[in-house]
């Protein structure tokens, strides 16, 4: 009979085991011991050898089991670690790819914005250049208009009449055609040249004089008599009166007379009208 008691101490627990054996169990043990004592030594030696062999085999088996376990478990552990590292690398790779794609998207957006800004800059530059050109043109036009205005103001002096960038003055003194022209030229002008119907109508509206020498005369041009203006230009538009121009000899100068033109001898004295361009 075995009894176990526990006693507590300051430094731990002490276990006390009491062993009680019956008389019969002790006798059996003594009998077995006596039998073993009477066995031969040879038998005892062989049994020891067998025990040692069994122990060696058992140890070898244990070692083999350990080695097999190591061979099986170690690759699994290595594979598991490699797989985890691979998964981590794949995750990092995926993250890097996503970041790269995000950067590429940002780069594309920035490039598009840059191109848009460059386009806007180009358009603004073109508009600026156009505005500068327009401003230069306006300045040039303003300068010309100022000059023309100054000429017009100058044209209005000394009793001259202004019309379409030209000024006109009537010579109150009666002179023949040649003297009238010389009088106009001394004042930087010449006898009037009527180029169009508008100028003819201007004379009709603003002139009170009925008979005025104009800058038209008949001249011999290479053996042929032709009507020429004082600037040597050919007569293209005319406002001759009925039966004019006359073929009478000596009537080689033109006279503005009551809204129409007539021919008269050049040595006849009439009033005349001078014309001067305000743009010269």
C-alpha positions as CSV (number, residue, x, y, z in Angstrom):
1,X,0.0,0.0,0.0
2,X,1.4,3.4,-1.1
3,X,0.3,6.6,0.7
4,X,1.3,10.0,-0.5
5,X,1.3,13.1,1.7
6,X,2.0,16.7,0.8
7,X,3.5,19.1,3.3
8,X,3.8,22.8,2.6
9,X,6.9,24.6,3.5
10,X,8.1,28.1,3.0
11,X,10.3,27.1,0.0
12,X,7.9,24.7,-1.7
13,X,6.0,21.5,-1.3
14,X,7.5,18.3,0.0
15,X,5.9,15.0,-1.0
16,X,6.2,12.1,1.3
17,X,5.5,8.6,-0.1
18,X,4.9,5.8,2.4
19,X,5.2,2.3,0.9
20,X,3.5,-0.5,2.6
21,X,4.0,-4.0,1.3
22,X,2.2,-7.1,2.3
23,X,4.1,-10.1,3.5
24,X,3.0,-12.1,0.5
25,X,4.3,-9.6,-2.0
26,X,7.6,-9.5,-0.2
27,X,7.8,-13.3,-0.3
28,X,7.1,-13.5,-4.0
29,X,9.8,-11.0,-4.7
30,X,12.3,-13.0,-2.6
31,X,11.3,-16.2,-4.4
32,X,11.9,-14.6,-7.8
33,X,15.1,-13.2,-6.6
34,X,16.3,-16.5,-5.4
35,X,15.4,-18.1,-8.7
36,X,17.3,-15.5,-10.6
37,X,20.2,-16.0,-8.3
38,X,20.3,-19.7,-9.1
39,X,20.3,-19.2,-12.9
40,X,23.6,-19.7,-14.7
41,X,25.8,-16.8,-15.6
42,X,25.8,-17.7,-19.3
43,X,22.1,-17.2,-19.5
44,X,22.4,-13.9,-17.9
45,X,25.0,-12.7,-20.4
46,X,23.0,-13.6,-23.5
47,X,20.0,-11.8,-22.1
48,X,22.1,-8.7,-21.5
49,X,23.3,-8.9,-25.1
50,X,19.7,-9.2,-26.4
51,X,18.7,-6.2,-24.3
52,X,21.5,-4.2,-25.6
53,X,20.6,-5.1,-29.2
54,X,17.1,-4.3,-28.7
55,X,18.1,-1.0,-27.2
56,X,20.4,-0.3,-30.2
57,X,17.7,-1.2,-32.7
58,X,15.2,1.0,-30.7
59,X,17.7,3.8,-30.7
60,X,18.3,3.4,-34.5
61,X,14.6,3.4,-35.1
62,X,14.1,6.5,-33.0
63,X,17.0,8.2,-34.9
64,X,15.5,7.1,-38.3
65,X,12.1,8.4,-37.2
66,X,13.7,11.6,-36.2
67,X,15.6,11.8,-39.5
68,X,12.5,10.9,-41.5
69,X,10.5,13.5,-39.7
70,X,13.2,16.1,-40.3
71,X,13.4,15.1,-44.0
72,X,9.6,15.4,-44.4
73,X,9.0,18.4,-42.2
74,X,12.0,20.5,-43.2
75,X,11.1,20.8,-46.9
76,X,7.5,21.5,-45.9
77,X,8.7,24.3,-43.6
78,X,11.1,25.6,-46.3
79,X,8.4,25.4,-49.0
80,X,5.9,27.2,-46.6
81,X,8.5,29.9,-46.0
82,X,9.3,30.2,-49.7
83,X,5.6,30.4,-50.5
84,X,5.0,33.1,-47.9
85,X,7.9,35.1,-49.2
86,X,6.7,34.6,-52.7
87,X,3.2,35.8,-51.8
88,X,4.7,38.8,-50.0
89,X,6.9,39.5,-53.1
90,X,3.8,39.1,-55.3
91,X,1.9,41.5,-53.1
92,X,4.7,44.0,-53.2
93,X,5.0,43.6,-57.0
94,X,1.2,44.1,-57.3
95,X,1.4,47.3,-55.2
96,X,4.4,48.6,-57.2
97,X,2.5,47.9,-60.5
98,X,-0.6,49.8,-59.1
99,X,1.6,52.7,-58.0
100,X,3.3,52.7,-61.4
101,X,-0.1,52.7,-63.1
102,X,-1.2,55.6,-60.9
103,X,2.0,57.5,-61.7
104,X,1.5,56.8,-65.4
105,X,-2.1,58.1,-65.1
106,X,-0.9,61.2,-63.3
107,X,1.9,61.7,-65.8
108,X,-0.7,61.4,-68.7
109,X,-3.0,63.9,-67.0
110,X,-0.1,66.3,-66.4
111,X,1.0,65.9,-70.0
112,X,-2.5,66.6,-71.3
113,X,-2.8,69.7,-69.0
114,X,0.6,70.8,-70.2
115,X,-0.5,70.4,-73.8
116,X,-3.7,72.3,-73.1
117,X,-1.8,75.1,-71.4
118,X,0.6,75.2,-74.4
119,X,-2.3,75.4,-76.8
120,X,-3.9,78.2,-74.7
121,X,-0.5,80.0,-74.5
122,X,-0.1,79.7,-78.3
123,X,-3.7,81.0,-78.8
124,X,-3.1,83.9,-76.4
125,X,0.2,84.7,-78.1
126,X,-1.5,84.7,-81.5
127,X,-4.3,86.9,-80.1
128,X,-1.7,89.2,-78.5
129,X,0.2,89.5,-81.8
130,X,-3.0,90.1,-83.7
131,X,-3.9,92.8,-81.1
132,X,-0.5,94.3,-81.5
133,X,-0.9,94.3,-85.3
134,X,-4.3,95.8,-85.0
135,X,-3.0,98.4,-82.6
136,X,-0.2,99.2,-85.0
137,X,-2.6,99.5,-87.9
138,X,-4.9,101.7,-85.8
139,X,-2.0,103.9,-84.9
140,X,-1.0,104.2,-88.5
141,X,-4.6,104.9,-89.5
142,X,-4.9,107.5,-86.7
143,X,-1.7,109.1,-87.9
144,X,-3.0,109.2,-91.5
145,X,-6.4,110.5,-90.4
146,X,-4.6,113.2,-88.3
147,X,-2.6,114.2,-91.3
148,X,-5.6,114.2,-93.5
149,X,-7.5,116.2,-90.9
150,X,-4.7,118.7,-90.7
151,X,-4.7,119.0,-94.5
152,X,-8.5,119.4,-94.5
153,X,-8.2,122.2,-91.9
154,X,-5.6,123.7,-94.1
155,X,-7.9,123.3,-97.1
156,X,-10.6,125.3,-95.3
157,X,-8.4,128.4,-95.1
158,X,-8.3,131.4,-97.5
159,X,-11.9,130.8,-98.8
160,X,-11.2,127.4,-100.4
161,X,-14.1,124.9,-100.6
162,X,-13.4,121.3,-99.5
163,X,-14.8,118.2,-101.3
164,X,-13.5,114.6,-101.4
165,X,-9.9,115.4,-100.3
166,X,-9.7,118.3,-102.7
167,X,-10.2,122.0,-102.3
168,X,-11.6,124.5,-104.8
169,X,-11.5,128.2,-105.2
170,X,-13.1,130.5,-107.8
171,X,-11.0,133.2,-109.5
172,X,-13.1,136.3,-109.3
173,X,-11.0,138.1,-111.9
174,X,-11.8,137.4,-115.5
175,X,-8.9,135.9,-117.5
176,X,-8.3,133.9,-120.6
177,X,-7.7,130.1,-120.3
178,X,-3.9,130.3,-120.2
179,X,-3.8,133.1,-117.7
180,X,-6.4,131.4,-115.5
181,X,-4.3,128.3,-115.5
182,X,-1.1,130.3,-114.6
183,X,-3.0,132.0,-111.8
184,X,-4.0,128.6,-110.3
185,X,-0.5,127.1,-110.6
186,X,1.0,130.1,-108.8
187,X,-1.2,129.0,-105.8
188,X,-0.1,125.4,-106.0
189,X,-3.2,124.3,-107.8
190,X,-4.5,123.9,-111.4
191,X,-7.7,124.3,-113.4
192,X,-10.3,121.8,-112.2
193,X,-10.3,118.2,-113.6
194,X,-13.8,116.7,-113.5
195,X,-13.3,112.9,-113.3
196,X,-16.8,111.7,-112.4
197,X,-20.4,112.6,-112.1
198,X,-20.2,113.3,-108.4
199,X,-17.7,116.1,-108.9
200,X,-19.9,117.5,-111.7
201,X,-22.9,117.4,-109.4
202,X,-20.7,119.2,-106.7
203,X,-20.1,122.1,-109.1
204,X,-23.9,122.2,-109.9
205,X,-24.7,122.4,-106.1
206,X,-22.1,124.8,-104.9
207,X,-21.2,127.1,-107.8
208,X,-23.1,130.3,-108.4
209,X,-21.0,131.2,-111.4
210,X,-22.5,130.2,-114.8
211,X,-19.4,130.3,-116.9
212,X,-16.0,129.1,-115.6
213,X,-12.9,127.8,-117.3
214,X,-12.1,124.2,-116.5
215,X,-8.9,122.3,-117.1
216,X,-9.8,120.8,-120.4
217,X,-8.5,121.8,-123.8
218,X,-8.0,120.3,-127.3
219,X,-4.4,119.6,-128.4
220,X,-2.6,118.3,-131.3
221,X,-1.3,114.8,-130.4
222,X,0.8,113.3,-133.2
223,X,-1.2,115.1,-135.9
224,X,-4.5,114.3,-134.3
225,X,-6.6,116.7,-132.2
226,X,-7.7,115.3,-128.9
227,X,-9.3,116.7,-125.7
228,X,-6.8,116.4,-122.8
229,X,-6.9,117.5,-119.1
230,X,-4.2,119.7,-117.7
231,X,-2.5,116.6,-116.1
232,X,-2.3,115.2,-119.7
233,X,-4.9,112.5,-118.9
234,X,-7.4,111.5,-121.7
235,X,-11.0,112.5,-121.4
236,X,-13.1,109.5,-120.4
237,X,-16.3,111.0,-119.1
238,X,-17.8,114.2,-120.4
239,X,-20.8,116.4,-119.8
240,X,-21.0,118.3,-123.1
241,X,-24.0,120.3,-124.0
242,X,-26.0,119.8,-127.0
243,X,-23.9,120.0,-130.2
244,X,-20.7,120.0,-128.3
245,X,-17.8,119.8,-128.6
246,X,-18.0,122.2,-131.5
247,X,-15.9,121.7,-134.6
248,X,-15.5,125.5,-135.1
249,X,-12.0,126.6,-135.6
250,X,-10.4,128.2,-132.6
251,X,-12.8,126.8,-130.0
252,X,-10.2,124.7,-128.3
253,X,-10.9,125.3,-124.6
254,X,-13.8,123.9,-122.4
255,X,-16.0,126.0,-120.3
256,X,-18.4,125.0,-117.5
257,X,-21.6,126.7,-118.4
258,X,-25.0,126.2,-116.7
259,X,-24.5,122.5,-115.7
260,X,-22.8,121.5,-118.9
261,X,-19.7,122.0,-120.9
262,X,-19.2,124.2,-124.0
263,X,-16.3,125.0,-126.2
264,X,-15.0,128.6,-126.5
265,X,-12.0,130.3,-127.9
266,X,-9.1,130.1,-125.4
267,X,-8.4,133.8,-125.5
268,X,-11.9,134.7,-124.2
269,X,-11.9,136.1,-120.6
270,X,-14.0,134.2,-118.1
271,X,-13.9,133.4,-114.4
272,X,-12.2,130.1,-113.6
273,X,-12.1,127.5,-110.8
274,X,-8.8,126.1,-109.4
275,X,-8.5,122.6,-107.8
276,X,-5.8,121.4,-105.3
277,X,-5.5,118.0,-103.7
278,X,-5.5,118.1,-99.9
279,X,-3.4,114.9,-99.8
280,X,-0.3,116.3,-101.3
